[in-house]
Amino acid sequence: MATVAEAIARGLAAAGVERVYGIIGTSIVDFLDALYDHRDRIDFVTTRHEQVAVSAADAEYRVTRRLAAAAVHAGPGFLNTAISLGIAFKDRVPLLLVSGGVRRRLRGLDAWLEVDQASIARPLAKYYGVVESPGEVLDTLAEALRSALSPPMGPAVVEVPEDLWRSNASISEEALKRIPRTPVAGPGLGGHGKTLFSMLMELRGR
């Protein structure tokens, strides 16, 4: 038995996602711990701003034709992604945004970090899914990825309430096989873009 955080990390690995961009926040810290356990397959790249995190995921697809993801804190962290989500949506660039959410028992109480994220994101994304129980985590992730990668492509968002990350979730091989894999055909920048991306990755290591 794994946790919801582990399930999403394994689902991203199964999808072929190699990088997650983002900023650490309390509502996603358990997810980042799970990503660390998969650091041999998924690289977490910290950014200075949430808008940059989503733009980096956007740029990775444009350059390499491989889907990337971003992870941000609930509330203000999520709000900072709106411009980049809108750009990806208008330009039909697929990416996945994993956002923290307010604890379920605090919904509707104007709690700290509580924002109606779904209403804000739906005009800017092809899909917005909220994980309401551990048993639906991989199905929600699979639906988000299918939506992002199906024409016309665009960004998809998965929100996970802070209290769910450590909940036990069953991970079956059948469920992982239903996760869409990348890369897929897309706009890309051809060989020049791939060369530029390789150069940027080399600079990060210096």
N, C-alpha and C positions, 0 to 999 in steps of 0.2 A: 504494500500500500504506500503510495506516494502522496505528496501534498499538491494542492492546486498550483502552487508556484512551480513545483517540479514538473507537473503535467504540461504547463505552458512552455517551459524551457525545452522539454523533450519534443513537444509539438513543433516548436520553431526549428530545432535541429533536424527533425524529420522532414520539414519543408525545405531544408537547404539554406536557411537563413544563416549567414556567417557573421553579421554584425548587428548589434543593438546599440543605438545612440541614446544618450539621455543624461538625466541629473538625478542623483540619489535623493529620495524623499521618504518620509516615514510610511506613507501609504503604499510604497512599492519596495521597501527595503527587503522584504522576504523574497520577492521575485528576483532581486539582484543577487541575493545569497544563492538562489537556485542557479542563476546564470553562471555564477562563479564555479559551481560544481561542473559546469559544462564548458569551461574556458578553453578546453582543447578543441572545441568545435565552434563556439560562439564567442566573439570578442565584444566586450562591453566597452564602448568608447564614450567617455564623459565629455560633456559640452558645457559651455558657460551659460547657455540659455536654451529653453525648451524649443523656441522657434528654430534655433540652429539644429537641434536634434532631429526634428522632422525634416528640415531642409537637407540635412546630411543623408538621411534615408532616401529622400527624393533623388538627390544627386547620385547616390550609388546605383539606383536602378537606371537612371538616364545614361550612366557611363558604362555599366557592366551588364545591364539587363538581368541583374539578380535582385530579388526582393530583399529589402532590409527593413528593420523595425526601429521604432523609437519607444522609450519608456519614460513616463513622466509622472510627477506627483499629482495628486488630486487637486481640484479647485484652481488656485492661481497658476500652478504648473500646467494644468490642462489648458487654461485660458490663453496662455502664452503660445500655444501651438496653432491658434486659429488662422493666422495669416499663411503659414506654411501649408496647413491642410487645404486652405482655399486655393493656393497656387497649384498644389498637386492635383486637386479635383478639376480645376479648369484645364490643366495640361494633360490630364488623363494618365497620371503617373501612379502606379500601384505602390503602396507601402502599408505597413501595419503599425498602428499606434496602440500601445498598451498603456492604459491609464489607471492609476489608482482611483478609488472611489471612497466616499464616506462610509463608515460602518453602517450596516443595514439597520441596526436598532436606533440609529440617530437620524435616519431619513425623515424629512419633513419637520425637523426641529430647528432649522436654521443653524445647524451645528457648524463648528469650525471646519473649513474646507468644503462645506456643502454648496454645490453649484449644480444647476440643472444642465449637466454636461451634454446629455443626449439631445436636448432641444437646441443647444448651441451648435453641436457638431453635425447634426443630420443634414442641414443644407450644404455642408462642406465635405461630406464623405459619402461613399457609396453604401456603407454599412456601419451601423453602430449597434454593438451587442453588449449587454450587461450580463455577467456571470452571476446567476442568482443562487446556484447550488453547486457543490463540487461535482456532481454527476454530469453536469452539462458543459464542463469547461472545454473539453476537446471538441465537442460538437460546435460550440460557439466559435472556437478558434478556426476550425475547418471552414465554417460558413463565412467567416470574415475573410479568410484567404481566398476562397472561391470567388467571393464578390470582388475583391481587389484585383484579381487576375483575369476576370472574365470581361470581354468587351462590352461597353467601353470601360477600360480599366480606371482605377482611381484608388484613393486611400480608404482604409477600413480601420475602425476603432473597436477595441475590446476594453471594457471597463471592468475592473475587479474590485469589489469592496474590500477595504483594508482587513476586515475580520475574516475573510475567506482564504487568504493566501496559505495559511498553515493547516487548513482543513484537509482531511484525508480524501484523496481522489483515486479512483481505480484507473489504471492506465493499461489498456489492452493493446495487443499488436494490431488487432482489427481496427481499433479507433485511430491508431497512428497511421495505418495505411490509408485512411480516408483523408488525411491531411494532404492538400495539393502541394506538389513539389515545384520548385523553381530551379533553374531559370525558365522563363517562357519568352516567346517572341515579343519584342517590344521595340520602341523607337531607337534607343541606344545611340552611341556616337561612333560605333565601329572601332577599328584598331586604334585610332588616335585617342579616343576616350579611355580605352583600356590601358594604354601606355601612360596617360596622365594619372589614372587612378593608381597604377603600380608605383609611380614616382612619389605620389602623396603618401602611400603606405610605407615606402622606404624612408621617407623623411620622418615619419612618426617614430621609427625605431632608432633614430640617431639621438 
